[in-house]
């Protein structure tokens, strides 16, 4: 019996983010109580666009597929600009927003919440994020 030639391709992995806190240093507490529900969203933000001020009630992480996104913390005014190929560890129950400048941003966002929980909660007077 003749052996099949093995493909020379190797499996490769790269850990993009591992953390216990948000980009602004806020430590994560416990996960929400309830029946776990994972959500994965693709979000496209046009150039020169600001998302409304909002919070997230659960840990989530985004991966910037293309473009640039600046994330701003409402309380401190601190900002950080993320570029394509970077992961964003978002804050929990802390008001923030993202905005683009001259280029659009496309993200994949994974949320670790529970059934029935909103992925994003706008601040009073702000429209829904999506």
TITORKOL-545209 format. One record per atom (N, C-alpha, C): residue number from 0; residue in three letters; chain; atom name; x, y, z. Coordinates in steps of 0.05 Angstrom, whole numbers, plus 5000, padded with zeros to 4 digits. Each point is the difference from the previous one (the first is absolute). Last residue first. Example, Ala and Ser with C-alpha at 12.3 -4.5 7.8 and 13.67 -1.06 7.14 Angstrom:
# residues 2
+-----+--------+--------+-------+------+-------+------+
: num : residu : chaine : atome : east : north :   up :
+-----+--------+--------+-------+------+-------+------+
:   1 :    SER :      A :     N : 5257 :  4955 : 5142 :
:   1 :    SER :      A :    CA : 5016 :  5024 : 5001 :
:   1 :    SER :      A :     C : 4985 :  5022 : 5014 :
:   0 :    ALA :      A :     N : 5006 :  4885 : 4999 :
:   0 :    ALA :      A :    CA : 4982 :  5024 : 5000 :
:   0 :    ALA :      A :     C : 5018 :  5024 : 5000 :
+-----+--------+--------+-------+------+-------+------+
//
This chain:
# residues 130
+-----+--------+--------+-------+------+-------+------+
: num : residu : chaine : atome : east : north :   up :
+-----+--------+--------+-------+------+-------+------+
: 129 :    UNK :      A :     N : 4472 :  6010 : 5353 :
: 129 :    UNK :      A :    CA : 4994 :  4986 : 4976 :
: 129 :    UNK :      A :     C : 4973 :  4988 : 5001 :
: 128 :    UNK :      A :     N : 5029 :  5064 : 5065 :
: 128 :    UNK :      A :    CA : 5025 :  4997 : 4985 :
: 128 :    UNK :      A :     C : 4996 :  4986 : 4973 :
: 127 :    UNK :      A :     N : 4922 :  5060 : 5048 :
: 127 :    UNK :      A :    CA : 5012 :  4974 : 5002 :
: 127 :    UNK :      A :     C : 5026 :  4998 : 4983 :
: 126 :    UNK :      A :     N : 4975 :  5097 : 5034 :
: 126 :    UNK :      A :    CA : 4987 :  4979 : 4985 :
: 126 :    UNK :      A :     C : 5014 :  4973 : 5005 :
: 125 :    UNK :      A :     N : 4996 :  5080 : 5076 :
: 125 :    UNK :      A :    CA : 5015 :  4990 : 4977 :
: 125 :    UNK :      A :     C : 4984 :  4980 : 4984 :
: 124 :    UNK :      A :     N : 4971 :  5039 : 5084 :
: 124 :    UNK :      A :    CA : 5000 :  5020 : 4979 :
: 124 :    UNK :      A :     C : 5015 :  4993 : 4975 :
: 123 :    UNK :      A :     N : 5026 :  4948 : 5087 :
: 123 :    UNK :      A :    CA : 4975 :  5016 : 4998 :
: 123 :    UNK :      A :     C : 5003 :  5022 : 4979 :
: 122 :    UNK :      A :     N : 5064 :  4918 : 4984 :
: 122 :    UNK :      A :    CA : 4997 :  5019 : 5023 :
: 122 :    UNK :      A :     C : 4974 :  5015 : 4995 :
: 121 :    UNK :      A :     N : 5010 :  4901 : 4957 :
: 121 :    UNK :      A :    CA : 5006 :  5029 : 4996 :
: 121 :    UNK :      A :     C : 4997 :  5015 : 5026 :
: 120 :    UNK :      A :     N : 5027 :  4894 : 4984 :
: 120 :    UNK :      A :    CA : 4979 :  5017 : 5012 :
: 120 :    UNK :      A :     C : 5008 :  5029 : 4997 :
: 119 :    UNK :      A :     N : 5020 :  4893 : 4957 :
: 119 :    UNK :      A :    CA : 5009 :  5027 : 5003 :
: 119 :    UNK :      A :     C : 4977 :  5016 : 5012 :
: 118 :    UNK :      A :     N : 4990 :  4908 : 4986 :
: 118 :    UNK :      A :    CA : 5028 :  5001 : 4996 :
: 118 :    UNK :      A :     C : 5012 :  5027 : 5006 :
: 117 :    UNK :      A :     N : 4911 :  4953 : 5047 :
: 117 :    UNK :      A :    CA : 5008 :  5018 : 4978 :
: 117 :    UNK :      A :     C : 5031 :  5000 : 4998 :
: 116 :    UNK :      A :     N : 4942 :  4916 : 5039 :
: 116 :    UNK :      A :    CA : 5016 :  5024 : 5008 :
: 116 :    UNK :      A :     C : 5007 :  5016 : 4975 :
: 115 :    UNK :      A :     N : 4954 :  4912 : 5003 :
: 115 :    UNK :      A :    CA : 4983 :  5023 : 5006 :
: 115 :    UNK :      A :     C : 5014 :  5026 : 5007 :
: 114 :    UNK :      A :     N : 5054 :  4910 : 5014 :
: 114 :    UNK :      A :    CA : 4975 :  5002 : 4985 :
: 114 :    UNK :      A :     C : 4984 :  5024 : 5008 :
: 113 :    UNK :      A :     N : 5103 :  5009 : 5019 :
: 113 :    UNK :      A :    CA : 4980 :  4980 : 5007 :
: 113 :    UNK :      A :     C : 4975 :  5005 : 4984 :
: 112 :    UNK :      A :     N : 5110 :  5021 : 4979 :
: 112 :    UNK :      A :    CA : 4978 :  5009 : 5017 :
: 112 :    UNK :      A :     C : 4982 :  4978 : 5008 :
: 111 :    UNK :      A :     N : 5091 :  5029 : 4945 :
: 111 :    UNK :      A :    CA : 4996 :  4978 : 5018 :
: 111 :    UNK :      A :     C : 4979 :  5008 : 5020 :
: 110 :    UNK :      A :     N : 5036 :  5032 : 4894 :
: 110 :    UNK :      A :    CA : 4988 :  5008 : 5026 :
: 110 :    UNK :      A :     C : 4995 :  4974 : 5016 :
: 109 :    UNK :      A :     N : 5060 :  5039 : 4909 :
: 109 :    UNK :      A :    CA : 4990 :  4977 : 5014 :
: 109 :    UNK :      A :     C : 4991 :  5009 : 5028 :
: 108 :    UNK :      A :     N : 5022 :  5047 : 4896 :
: 108 :    UNK :      A :    CA : 4997 :  5004 : 5029 :
: 108 :    UNK :      A :     C : 4988 :  4975 : 5012 :
: 107 :    UNK :      A :     N : 5053 :  5043 : 4907 :
: 107 :    UNK :      A :    CA : 4986 :  4977 : 5010 :
: 107 :    UNK :      A :     C : 5000 :  5003 : 5030 :
: 106 :    UNK :      A :     N : 5012 :  5081 : 4922 :
: 106 :    UNK :      A :    CA : 5007 :  4985 : 5023 :
: 106 :    UNK :      A :     C : 4984 :  4974 : 5002 :
: 105 :    UNK :      A :     N : 5033 :  5092 : 4935 :
: 105 :    UNK :      A :    CA : 4984 :  4976 : 5000 :
: 105 :    UNK :      A :     C : 5010 :  4982 : 5022 :
: 104 :    UNK :      A :     N : 5005 :  5111 : 4965 :
: 104 :    UNK :      A :    CA : 5010 :  4978 : 5017 :
: 104 :    UNK :      A :     C : 4980 :  4977 : 4998 :
: 103 :    UNK :      A :     N : 5033 :  5095 : 4937 :
: 103 :    UNK :      A :    CA : 4980 :  4983 : 5013 :
: 103 :    UNK :      A :     C : 5013 :  4979 : 5017 :
: 102 :    UNK :      A :     N : 5047 :  5096 : 4981 :
: 102 :    UNK :      A :    CA : 4996 :  4974 : 4988 :
: 102 :    UNK :      A :     C : 4978 :  4985 : 5016 :
: 101 :    UNK :      A :     N : 5031 :  5090 : 5023 :
: 101 :    UNK :      A :    CA : 4998 :  5000 : 4971 :
: 101 :    UNK :      A :     C : 4996 :  4973 : 4987 :
: 100 :    UNK :      A :     N : 4979 :  5004 : 5099 :
: 100 :    UNK :      A :    CA : 5008 :  5026 : 4988 :
: 100 :    UNK :      A :     C : 4997 :  4996 : 4970 :
:  99 :    UNK :      A :     N : 4946 :  4951 : 5087 :
:  99 :    UNK :      A :    CA : 5019 :  4998 : 4978 :
:  99 :    UNK :      A :     C : 5007 :  5028 : 4991 :
:  98 :    UNK :      A :     N : 4963 :  4956 : 5099 :
:  98 :    UNK :      A :    CA : 4996 :  5017 : 4977 :
:  98 :    UNK :      A :     C : 5022 :  4996 : 4980 :
:  97 :    UNK :      A :     N : 4945 :  4961 : 5099 :
:  97 :    UNK :      A :    CA : 5021 :  4997 : 4980 :
:  97 :    UNK :      A :     C : 4995 :  5020 : 4978 :
:  96 :    UNK :      A :     N : 4975 :  4996 : 5112 :
:  96 :    UNK :      A :    CA : 4991 :  5000 : 4972 :
:  96 :    UNK :      A :     C : 5024 :  4995 : 4983 :
:  95 :    UNK :      A :     N : 4962 :  4992 : 5112 :
:  95 :    UNK :      A :    CA : 5020 :  5004 : 4980 :
:  95 :    UNK :      A :     C : 4987 :  5002 : 4973 :
:  94 :    UNK :      A :     N : 4981 :  4979 : 5115 :
:  94 :    UNK :      A :    CA : 4992 :  5015 : 4976 :
:  94 :    UNK :      A :     C : 5024 :  5005 : 4982 :
:  93 :    UNK :      A :     N : 4985 :  4916 : 5067 :
:  93 :    UNK :      A :    CA : 5015 :  5025 : 5000 :
:  93 :    UNK :      A :     C : 4994 :  5014 : 4973 :
:  92 :    UNK :      A :     N : 4975 :  4908 : 5027 :
:  92 :    UNK :      A :    CA : 4986 :  5019 : 5016 :
:  92 :    UNK :      A :     C : 5014 :  5026 : 5004 :
:  91 :    UNK :      A :     N : 5064 :  4936 : 4957 :
:  91 :    UNK :      A :    CA : 4974 :  4990 : 5009 :
:  91 :    UNK :      A :     C : 4988 :  5021 : 5019 :
:  90 :    UNK :      A :     N : 5079 :  5001 : 4913 :
:  90 :    UNK :      A :    CA : 4993 :  5004 : 5029 :
:  90 :    UNK :      A :     C : 4971 :  4990 : 5005 :
:  89 :    UNK :      A :     N : 5069 :  4960 : 4920 :
:  89 :    UNK :      A :    CA : 4982 :  5022 : 5008 :
:  89 :    UNK :      A :     C : 4993 :  5001 : 5029 :
:  88 :    UNK :      A :     N : 5081 :  4968 : 4932 :
:  88 :    UNK :      A :    CA : 4987 :  4989 : 5024 :
:  88 :    UNK :      A :     C : 4983 :  5023 : 5012 :
:  87 :    UNK :      A :     N : 5043 :  4979 : 4899 :
:  87 :    UNK :      A :    CA : 4991 :  5020 : 5018 :
:  87 :    UNK :      A :     C : 4986 :  4987 : 5024 :
:  86 :    UNK :      A :     N : 5077 :  4974 : 4916 :
:  86 :    UNK :      A :    CA : 4977 :  4993 : 5015 :
:  86 :    UNK :      A :     C : 4994 :  5022 : 5021 :
:  85 :    UNK :      A :     N : 5053 :  5002 : 4897 :
:  85 :    UNK :      A :    CA : 5001 :  5002 : 5029 :
:  85 :    UNK :      A :     C : 4974 :  4992 : 5013 :
:  84 :    UNK :      A :     N : 5017 :  5007 : 4904 :
:  84 :    UNK :      A :    CA : 5016 :  4979 : 5011 :
:  84 :    UNK :      A :     C : 5004 :  5000 : 5030 :
:  83 :    UNK :      A :     N : 4976 :  5091 : 4952 :
:  83 :    UNK :      A :    CA : 4994 :  4973 : 4989 :
:  83 :    UNK :      A :     C : 5020 :  4980 : 5010 :
:  82 :    UNK :      A :     N : 4992 :  5082 : 5064 :
:  82 :    UNK :      A :    CA : 5004 :  4997 : 4972 :
:  82 :    UNK :      A :     C : 4994 :  4971 : 4991 :
:  81 :    UNK :      A :     N : 4979 :  5077 : 5087 :
:  81 :    UNK :      A :    CA : 5006 :  4973 : 4992 :
:  81 :    UNK :      A :     C : 5000 :  4999 : 4969 :
:  80 :    UNK :      A :     N : 5009 :  5079 : 5084 :
:  80 :    UNK :      A :    CA : 4993 :  4993 : 4972 :
:  80 :    UNK :      A :     C : 5010 :  4972 : 4993 :
:  79 :    UNK :      A :     N : 4967 :  5058 : 5093 :
:  79 :    UNK :      A :    CA : 5020 :  4982 : 4989 :
:  79 :    UNK :      A :     C : 4991 :  4993 : 4972 :
:  78 :    UNK :      A :     N : 4979 :  5075 : 5090 :
:  78 :    UNK :      A :    CA : 4994 :  4988 : 4974 :
:  78 :    UNK :      A :     C : 5023 :  4981 : 4992 :
:  77 :    UNK :      A :     N : 4951 :  5059 : 5092 :
:  77 :    UNK :      A :    CA : 5022 :  4984 : 4988 :
:  77 :    UNK :      A :     C : 4992 :  4988 : 4973 :
:  76 :    UNK :      A :     N : 4945 :  5050 : 5065 :
:  76 :    UNK :      A :    CA : 5008 :  5013 : 4975 :
:  76 :    UNK :      A :     C : 5023 :  4986 : 4986 :
:  75 :    UNK :      A :     N : 4948 :  4980 : 5085 :
:  75 :    UNK :      A :    CA : 5027 :  5010 : 5001 :
:  75 :    UNK :      A :     C : 5009 :  5016 : 4975 :
:  74 :    UNK :      A :     N : 4909 :  4964 : 5008 :
:  74 :    UNK :      A :    CA : 5007 :  5011 : 5026 :
:  74 :    UNK :      A :     C : 5028 :  5013 : 5000 :
:  73 :    UNK :      A :     N : 4966 :  4953 : 4922 :
:  73 :    UNK :      A :    CA : 4985 :  5024 : 5006 :
:  73 :    UNK :      A :     C : 5010 :  5014 : 5025 :
:  72 :    UNK :      A :     N : 5057 :  4940 : 4929 :
:  72 :    UNK :      A :    CA : 4987 :  4996 : 5026 :
:  72 :    UNK :      A :     C : 4987 :  5027 : 5008 :
:  71 :    UNK :      A :     N : 5028 :  4959 : 4899 :
:  71 :    UNK :      A :    CA : 5002 :  5022 : 5019 :
:  71 :    UNK :      A :     C : 4984 :  4993 : 5025 :
:  70 :    UNK :      A :     N : 5049 :  4956 : 4902 :
:  70 :    UNK :      A :    CA : 4981 :  4995 : 5022 :
:  70 :    UNK :      A :     C : 5005 :  5022 : 5021 :
:  69 :    UNK :      A :     N : 5020 :  4987 : 4888 :
:  69 :    UNK :      A :    CA : 5008 :  5011 : 5026 :
:  69 :    UNK :      A :     C : 4978 :  4996 : 5020 :
:  68 :    UNK :      A :     N : 5031 :  4950 : 4903 :
:  68 :    UNK :      A :    CA : 4979 :  5008 : 5019 :
:  68 :    UNK :      A :     C : 5013 :  5011 : 5025 :
:  67 :    UNK :      A :     N : 5023 :  4968 : 4888 :
:  67 :    UNK :      A :    CA : 5008 :  5009 : 5026 :
:  67 :    UNK :      A :     C : 4976 :  5008 : 5016 :
:  66 :    UNK :      A :     N : 5018 :  4927 : 4911 :
:  66 :    UNK :      A :    CA : 4996 :  5028 : 5008 :
:  66 :    UNK :      A :     C : 5012 :  5006 : 5027 :
:  65 :    UNK :      A :     N : 4969 :  4899 : 4979 :
:  65 :    UNK :      A :    CA : 5011 :  5021 : 4982 :
:  65 :    UNK :      A :     C : 4995 :  5027 : 5012 :
:  64 :    UNK :      A :     N : 4984 :  4920 : 5051 :
:  64 :    UNK :      A :    CA : 5006 :  4988 : 4974 :
:  64 :    UNK :      A :     C : 5014 :  5019 : 4981 :
:  63 :    UNK :      A :     N : 4991 :  4993 : 5110 :
:  63 :    UNK :      A :    CA : 4998 :  5019 : 4978 :
:  63 :    UNK :      A :     C : 5010 :  4987 : 4974 :
:  62 :    UNK :      A :     N : 4954 :  4960 : 5093 :
:  62 :    UNK :      A :    CA : 5024 :  4997 : 4983 :
:  62 :    UNK :      A :     C : 4996 :  5018 : 4976 :
:  61 :    UNK :      A :     N : 4958 :  4991 : 5109 :
:  61 :    UNK :      A :    CA : 4997 :  5005 : 4971 :
:  61 :    UNK :      A :     C : 5026 :  4996 : 4986 :
:  60 :    UNK :      A :     N : 4944 :  4970 : 5097 :
:  60 :    UNK :      A :    CA : 5025 :  5006 : 4987 :
:  60 :    UNK :      A :     C : 4994 :  5003 : 4970 :
:  59 :    UNK :      A :     N : 4947 :  4998 : 5106 :
:  59 :    UNK :      A :    CA : 5001 :  4995 : 4972 :
:  59 :    UNK :      A :     C : 5026 :  5009 : 4988 :
:  58 :    UNK :      A :     N : 4935 :  4985 : 5100 :
:  58 :    UNK :      A :    CA : 5026 :  5001 : 4986 :
:  58 :    UNK :      A :     C : 4997 :  4995 : 4970 :
:  57 :    UNK :      A :     N : 4916 :  5043 : 5049 :
:  57 :    UNK :      A :    CA : 5015 :  4975 : 5002 :
:  57 :    UNK :      A :     C : 5027 :  5004 : 4986 :
:  56 :    UNK :      A :     N : 4931 :  5068 : 5003 :
:  56 :    UNK :      A :    CA : 4995 :  4987 : 5026 :
:  56 :    UNK :      A :     C : 5016 :  4974 : 5003 :
:  55 :    UNK :      A :     N : 5018 :  5097 : 4946 :
:  55 :    UNK :      A :    CA : 4995 :  4972 : 4995 :
:  55 :    UNK :      A :     C : 4997 :  4986 : 5027 :
:  54 :    UNK :      A :     N : 4985 :  5109 : 4961 :
:  54 :    UNK :      A :    CA : 5013 :  4980 : 5017 :
:  54 :    UNK :      A :     C : 4994 :  4972 : 4990 :
:  53 :    UNK :      A :     N : 5002 :  5108 : 4953 :
:  53 :    UNK :      A :    CA : 4986 :  4976 : 5009 :
:  53 :    UNK :      A :     C : 5017 :  4984 : 5020 :
:  52 :    UNK :      A :     N : 4990 :  5093 : 4926 :
:  52 :    UNK :      A :    CA : 5010 :  4991 : 5027 :
:  52 :    UNK :      A :     C : 4983 :  4977 : 5009 :
:  51 :    UNK :      A :     N : 5004 :  5012 : 4895 :
:  51 :    UNK :      A :    CA : 4990 :  5013 : 5023 :
:  51 :    UNK :      A :     C : 5014 :  4991 : 5025 :
:  50 :    UNK :      A :     N : 5052 :  5001 : 4907 :
:  50 :    UNK :      A :    CA : 4979 :  4984 : 5012 :
:  50 :    UNK :      A :     C : 4990 :  5016 : 5024 :
:  49 :    UNK :      A :     N : 5046 :  5044 : 4912 :
:  49 :    UNK :      A :    CA : 5003 :  4994 : 5029 :
:  49 :    UNK :      A :     C : 4977 :  4983 : 5008 :
:  48 :    UNK :      A :     N : 5056 :  5026 : 4902 :
:  48 :    UNK :      A :    CA : 4975 :  4992 : 5014 :
:  48 :    UNK :      A :     C : 5007 :  4994 : 5030 :
:  47 :    UNK :      A :     N : 5056 :  5017 : 4914 :
:  47 :    UNK :      A :    CA : 4989 :  5024 : 5013 :
:  47 :    UNK :      A :     C : 4974 :  4995 : 5015 :
:  46 :    UNK :      A :     N : 5019 :  4923 : 4933 :
:  46 :    UNK :      A :    CA : 5019 :  5021 : 5008 :
:  46 :    UNK :      A :     C : 4985 :  5023 : 5013 :
:  45 :    UNK :      A :     N : 4949 :  4907 : 5009 :
:  45 :    UNK :      A :    CA : 5011 :  5016 : 4978 :
:  45 :    UNK :      A :     C : 5020 :  5021 : 5011 :
:  44 :    UNK :      A :     N : 4977 :  4900 : 5038 :
:  44 :    UNK :      A :    CA : 4996 :  5028 : 5008 :
:  44 :    UNK :      A :     C : 5012 :  5018 : 4978 :
:  43 :    UNK :      A :     N : 4964 :  4891 : 5023 :
:  43 :    UNK :      A :    CA : 5013 :  5018 : 4981 :
:  43 :    UNK :      A :     C : 4994 :  5029 : 5007 :
:  42 :    UNK :      A :     N : 4998 :  4894 : 5048 :
:  42 :    UNK :      A :    CA : 4992 :  5028 : 5001 :
:  42 :    UNK :      A :     C : 5016 :  5016 : 4980 :
:  41 :    UNK :      A :     N : 4969 :  4893 : 5032 :
:  41 :    UNK :      A :    CA : 5018 :  5015 : 4982 :
:  41 :    UNK :      A :     C : 4989 :  5028 : 4999 :
:  40 :    UNK :      A :     N : 4990 :  4920 : 5080 :
:  40 :    UNK :      A :    CA : 4989 :  5021 : 4982 :
:  40 :    UNK :      A :     C : 5022 :  5011 : 4982 :
:  39 :    UNK :      A :     N : 4969 :  4915 : 5074 :
:  39 :    UNK :      A :    CA : 5022 :  5010 : 4983 :
:  39 :    UNK :      A :     C : 4988 :  5019 : 4980 :
:  38 :    UNK :      A :     N : 4976 :  4950 : 5103 :
:  38 :    UNK :      A :    CA : 4991 :  5014 : 4976 :
:  38 :    UNK :      A :     C : 5024 :  5009 : 4985 :
:  37 :    UNK :      A :     N : 4966 :  4927 : 5085 :
:  37 :    UNK :      A :    CA : 5021 :  5013 : 4986 :
:  37 :    UNK :      A :     C : 4988 :  5013 : 4975 :
:  36 :    UNK :      A :     N : 4960 :  4967 : 5100 :
:  36 :    UNK :      A :    CA : 4994 :  5004 : 4971 :
:  36 :    UNK :      A :     C : 5023 :  5015 : 4988 :
:  35 :    UNK :      A :     N : 4965 :  4945 : 5099 :
:  35 :    UNK :      A :    CA : 5020 :  5012 : 4983 :
:  35 :    UNK :      A :     C : 4990 :  5002 : 4971 :
:  34 :    UNK :      A :     N : 4939 :  5003 : 5088 :
:  34 :    UNK :      A :    CA : 5008 :  4980 : 4980 :
:  34 :    UNK :      A :     C : 5019 :  5013 : 4980 :
:  33 :    UNK :      A :     N : 5001 :  5043 : 5097 :
:  33 :    UNK :      A :    CA : 4979 :  4991 : 4982 :
:  33 :    UNK :      A :     C : 5010 :  4979 : 4981 :
:  32 :    UNK :      A :     N : 5052 :  5086 : 5053 :
:  32 :    UNK :      A :    CA : 4986 :  4976 : 5009 :
:  32 :    UNK :      A :     C : 4978 :  4993 : 4980 :
:  31 :    UNK :      A :     N : 5095 :  5055 : 4977 :
:  31 :    UNK :      A :    CA : 4972 :  5002 : 5008 :
:  31 :    UNK :      A :     C : 4988 :  4973 : 5008 :
:  30 :    UNK :      A :     N : 5105 :  5013 : 5015 :
:  30 :    UNK :      A :    CA : 4982 :  4999 : 4977 :
:  30 :    UNK :      A :     C : 4971 :  5003 : 5010 :
:  29 :    UNK :      A :     N : 5079 :  5045 : 5059 :
:  29 :    UNK :      A :    CA : 4988 :  4974 : 4992 :
:  29 :    UNK :      A :     C : 4984 :  5002 : 4975 :
:  28 :    UNK :      A :     N : 5070 :  5074 : 5007 :
:  28 :    UNK :      A :    CA : 4989 :  4986 : 5024 :
:  28 :    UNK :      A :     C : 4990 :  4973 : 4990 :
:  27 :    UNK :      A :     N : 5081 :  5066 : 4958 :
:  27 :    UNK :      A :    CA : 4974 :  4987 : 4996 :
:  27 :    UNK :      A :     C : 4992 :  4987 : 5026 :
:  26 :    UNK :      A :     N : 5063 :  5090 : 4991 :
:  26 :    UNK :      A :    CA : 5000 :  4972 : 5004 :
:  26 :    UNK :      A :     C : 4972 :  4989 : 4995 :
:  25 :    UNK :      A :     N : 5048 :  5089 : 4956 :
:  25 :    UNK :      A :    CA : 4978 :  4991 : 5018 :
:  25 :    UNK :      A :     C : 5000 :  4970 : 5002 :
:  24 :    UNK :      A :     N : 5060 :  5053 : 4942 :
:  24 :    UNK :      A :    CA : 5009 :  4991 : 5026 :
:  24 :    UNK :      A :     C : 4979 :  4991 : 5019 :
:  23 :    UNK :      A :     N : 4992 :  5029 : 4906 :
:  23 :    UNK :      A :    CA : 5006 :  5024 : 5017 :
:  23 :    UNK :      A :     C : 5009 :  4991 : 5028 :
:  22 :    UNK :      A :     N : 4974 :  4936 : 4932 :
:  22 :    UNK :      A :    CA : 5022 :  5016 : 4989 :
:  22 :    UNK :      A :     C : 5008 :  5023 : 5018 :
:  21 :    UNK :      A :     N : 4954 :  4920 : 5051 :
:  21 :    UNK :      A :    CA : 4994 :  5014 : 4975 :
:  21 :    UNK :      A :     C : 5024 :  5016 : 4991 :
:  20 :    UNK :      A :     N : 5010 :  4907 : 5059 :
:  20 :    UNK :      A :    CA : 4991 :  5028 : 5003 :
:  20 :    UNK :      A :     C : 4995 :  5012 : 4972 :
:  19 :    UNK :      A :     N : 5039 :  4914 : 5019 :
:  19 :    UNK :      A :    CA : 4980 :  5000 : 5021 :
:  19 :    UNK :      A :     C : 4989 :  5028 : 5004 :
:  18 :    UNK :      A :     N : 5049 :  4941 : 4911 :
:  18 :    UNK :      A :    CA : 5001 :  5022 : 5020 :
:  18 :    UNK :      A :     C : 4978 :  4995 : 5021 :
:  17 :    UNK :      A :     N : 5047 :  4973 : 4899 :
:  17 :    UNK :      A :    CA : 4994 :  4985 : 5024 :
:  17 :    UNK :      A :     C : 5002 :  5020 : 5022 :
:  16 :    UNK :      A :     N : 5003 :  4993 : 4884 :
:  16 :    UNK :      A :    CA : 4995 :  5016 : 5024 :
:  16 :    UNK :      A :     C : 4994 :  4981 : 5023 :
:  15 :    UNK :      A :     N : 5030 :  4969 : 4914 :
:  15 :    UNK :      A :    CA : 4998 :  5028 : 4994 :
:  15 :    UNK :      A :     C : 4996 :  5017 : 5025 :
:  14 :    UNK :      A :     N : 5047 :  4903 : 4970 :
:  14 :    UNK :      A :    CA : 4983 :  5010 : 5021 :
:  14 :    UNK :      A :     C : 4999 :  5031 : 4997 :
:  13 :    UNK :      A :     N : 5021 :  4923 : 4925 :
:  13 :    UNK :      A :    CA : 5010 :  5025 : 5012 :
:  13 :    UNK :      A :     C : 4980 :  5010 : 5020 :
:  12 :    UNK :      A :     N : 5029 :  4906 : 4934 :
:  12 :    UNK :      A :    CA : 4982 :  5014 : 5017 :
:  12 :    UNK :      A :     C : 5014 :  5025 : 5011 :
:  11 :    UNK :      A :     N : 5003 :  4915 : 4918 :
:  11 :    UNK :      A :    CA : 5013 :  5023 : 5013 :
:  11 :    UNK :      A :     C : 4979 :  5013 : 5018 :
:  10 :    UNK :      A :     N : 5024 :  4902 : 4941 :
:  10 :    UNK :      A :    CA : 4980 :  5016 : 5014 :
:  10 :    UNK :      A :     C : 5015 :  5022 : 5015 :
:   9 :    UNK :      A :     N : 5040 :  4958 : 4910 :
:   9 :    UNK :      A :    CA : 5000 :  4997 : 5029 :
:   9 :    UNK :      A :     C : 4977 :  5017 : 5011 :
:   8 :    UNK :      A :     N : 5030 :  4950 : 4899 :
:   8 :    UNK :      A :    CA : 4989 :  5023 : 5015 :
:   8 :    UNK :      A :     C : 4998 :  4994 : 5029 :
:   7 :    UNK :      A :     N : 5027 :  4938 : 4929 :
:   7 :    UNK :      A :    CA : 5021 :  5013 : 5015 :
:   7 :    UNK :      A :     C : 4989 :  5023 : 5016 :
:   6 :    UNK :      A :     N : 4951 :  4905 : 4968 :
:   6 :    UNK :      A :    CA : 5001 :  5029 : 4993 :
:   6 :    UNK :      A :     C : 5021 :  5013 : 5018 :
:   5 :    UNK :      A :     N : 5005 :  4895 : 4976 :
:   5 :    UNK :      A :    CA : 4989 :  5019 : 5019 :
:   5 :    UNK :      A :     C : 5004 :  5028 : 4990 :
:   4 :    UNK :      A :     N : 4990 :  4907 : 4942 :
:   4 :    UNK :      A :    CA : 5019 :  5021 : 5007 :
:   4 :    UNK :      A :     C : 4986 :  5020 : 5019 :
:   3 :    UNK :      A :     N : 4974 :  4894 : 4995 :
:   3 :    UNK :      A :    CA : 4993 :  5026 : 4988 :
:   3 :    UNK :      A :     C : 5021 :  5021 : 5009 :
:   2 :    UNK :      A :     N : 5021 :  4893 : 4992 :
:   2 :    UNK :      A :    CA : 4993 :  5021 : 5018 :
:   2 :    UNK :      A :     C : 4993 :  5025 : 4985 :
:   1 :    UNK :      A :     N : 4990 :  4894 : 4967 :
:   1 :    UNK :      A :    CA : 5016 :  5024 : 4997 :
:   1 :    UNK :      A :     C : 4990 :  5022 : 5019 :
:   0 :    UNK :      A :     N : 4999 :  4886 : 5001 :
:   0 :    UNK :      A :    CA : 4983 :  5024 : 5000 :
:   0 :    UNK :      A :     C : 5018 :  5025 : 5000 :
+-----+--------+--------+-------+------+-------+------+
//
